[in-house]
Amino acid sequence: MAKYKDIVKDIEGCIRRGDLQPYDQLPTVVEMTKAYHVSRTTIEQVMDELEKRGLVSRKRGSGVYVKKVATQSFDKPLNTISLTDDIDVNLAKHPSCTVHEFTVVKPDEHVRHELGLHEFSFTFYIERSHLHEGQAIDVQYLYYPVEIFRDIRLTSAETSIRQWIDENYDVTPDSFHKTLRAVTASEHECEILGIPEGSPLLEVEQIGYLDDGRPFESLVARFPGDRSEYQTIDSDSLPV
């Protein structure tokens, strides 16, 4: 029996190769349940994921249709930062970092509020940068509640913290609320990133939630504005 992620990958592959052309109608839910030997619920989950990725459109009472999506959209991760084409690296697949600071702190009021902590709570605090060819390409400021994670290791901060959480804790990150801003680099950030004073940065503030509703991560990541972009797909447009 195929899992929904395998079905998504299969259909996405058909769109990439051109087996499914723009404006083609996908098979019905009933036809797909028979073809993949899965339940109707699984196929609905597949359609939700394809729609979320911006690959299909649903027309009520008619069916699901392939969207005419630019080829490069396939190669850009949605709802997160991607780097400009001349920097050929995927941060999620190549999580090599240099750690500037790793400690336990009493966070400020803003972080306590976002993480639902009381006045005397402590968090791990990590300041780090992803590397590309030895050069820092971002600056991240991360907080993790000690009451949830008591032994985060420096080695995990140098690679992937969430992977370490997955391997060591029986918790599941479920969703991430993001806020984007344009900010000016601090003197400290200019030094780390090797950019001129006053350079613009793209800031992403992110609060991560577990599937039981608890906030578990406060992250602020800052990227040089000329090296990064943010892509998302939404049914609500900017006002025009």
N, C-alpha and C positions, 0 to 999 in steps of 0.2 A: 504494500500500500504506500503510495507516494505521500510525502509530507508536504505541507502547504508551501514551505520554502523551496522545495525541489520543483514544485509546479510553477511557482513564480519565476524561478530561474529558467525553466524550460520555455515558458511563454516569452520572457524577456529575450531569450536567445533567438526565438522565432522572429521577433521584431527587429533585433539587431541584424540578422542575416537577410531580412527582407522576405522571409516566408510569410510573414504577416505584414501587409502594406498599410500605409496610412489610409484611414477611413474604412478598412476592412472590419467586418463585424465578427466578434469572437463567437464560438459555439455557445449554445444556451447552457445554463447551469445544469440542466438534466443531462445534456450530452457530455459535459465535462465530468460530471460525477461518474458516468459510465466509462469514459475514456481513461480516467485516472484511478478508478476504483476507490473513490473517497466519498465522504458524506457531502450533503448540500452545504452544511456549515463550513467545511473546509474550503469549498469553492468560493463561498461568500468571503471568507478570509483572504483568499487569493485575489479576488476582485478588489477588495479594500486596499490591499498592499499595492497592486498595480496602479490603482487610482491615486494612491498617496505618492507614488513615484512619478506621477504625471505622465504615464504611458498610455492610459486609456481614459475614455469618457463614458459615463453612463447616461443613456437617454431613456427616461422613464417610459415604460410601456413598449420600448423598442428593442433595447439590448445594450451591449457594451461594444464600443468601437475604438480602434487604434487611433491615437492622436498623431498628428504630423509633428514630431519632435525633432529638433536639430540633433544631429549625430553626437556632437560633443556633450550634450546633456547627459548621455549615458555614463560618461566618464567622470562626472563631477558629483561628489557625494552631496545629497540634499540635507538641508537643515544643519549644516555644520560648515566650518571654514574649509575652503580649498585654496591651494596656492596657485599662483599664475603659472601658465604653461611652461615657462622657462625654468621653473623649479620642479623637477620631476620627482616628487616624493609624496607618498601617502602617509600622513601623520599617524593614522590608526595602524597601518601595517608595518611602519618603521618607527616605533616609539623610542628612539634614542634621545635621551635628555641629559642635560647638565643641571645639577641641583645647586641653586645659589644659597638656599636656606632650608633647613629641615629641623623643626622644633615642635614643642607643645606650648600653646599659648592660651590665655583667656581672650577670646575674640572680642572685637568691638560690638557695639549695640546693633549695627546693621546686620552683621553676620549672625549674631545670636537670634535676631528676629527672623531672618530667612531660614535658619536651621531649627527654629522652635526650641532654643536652648534657654536655660535660666541664667541668672547673673553669675553664678559660680561654676558654670560649665567650662570645660576645657576642650580644645580641639587640636588635632595635628595641624600644623601650618607648613605648607610646602611652597617655596618659590622656585620655579624651574623654567628652563627653555628647551624646546625641541631643537635638534641640530640638523643641519644639512651641509655636508662637506665641511664640517667643523665650525660652521657659522650658526649662531643663534638666529632662529627665524620667528620667534615669538617670546613673550614673557607670560607665565601663568602664575596666578596666586590661588592656592587651593586650601580649603578647610574641610576636615573630616572630624565628626564628633568622636571623642574618646569613648563616650558611653556606648557607641556602636562598634567602633574598631579600636581595640586596645593595643595592637602591636603592628601597626603599619611599618614596613621596613624601608630603609633608605634604598635598597636595591630595587624595590618596586617603584619608588619615586623616579628612579633613573630609567625606567622602562614604561610599564603600564600598570597604573594603580588599580584600575577596574578589573583587569585580568587577575591581579593578585587577590582582590576581593572575591571574585568568582571562584577562585581555587581554594580559598581559605574560610569563607563564610557562607552560611546557608541563607543568603539574602539575594533578592533579584532587583537590580535597577530597572525601573519601569518607564519613567518619563523624565524629560528635562525641559524646564521652563527657561527660555532665553530672552535676553534684552540686548539689543545692539546699539552702540553709540559710536560717535566720532570723538576722539580725545586727542590731546597733545602729549607726546612722549615726555616723561620726566627725564631729568639729567641722568638718573640711574639707568633708565630704560634705553636712553640713547647710547650709553656706554656699552650695555650688554649687546644691543642690536647693531652697533656700529653705524648709526644714522645721525644726521645733523641735528643740532638742537632745534626744538620746535617742530619736529616732523610729525605729521598726522598718523594716528594709529586707528585701526578698527578694533573696537573693544566688544567682546561678547561676555556678558555676565550670565551665568548659568546656575540654576539650582536643580539638583538631581533628586528624584524621589524613588523610594523603594515601592514594591507592589503592595505593601501594607499601608502606604500613605506617608511614611516617615521621610522627611528630607534627610539626605545623607551626605550631600556634597555641595559646597559653595565654591564656585570657580569663576575667576575673572581671567580671561585670556586677551592679550593685546598683540596685534599683528601690524607690521608696517603696511600702510594703506596701499602702497604700490606693488605689494607682493601677494595680496590676498583678496578673496571675494567670498560672498555668502550667497548661496542659492536656496530658494525654498519654493514650494508650490502650494498655493492656497486658493480657495474659492472666492475669497474676499479681495478685491482690488484696492490699490491706493486710490484716494479720491482724485477724480480728474474732471 
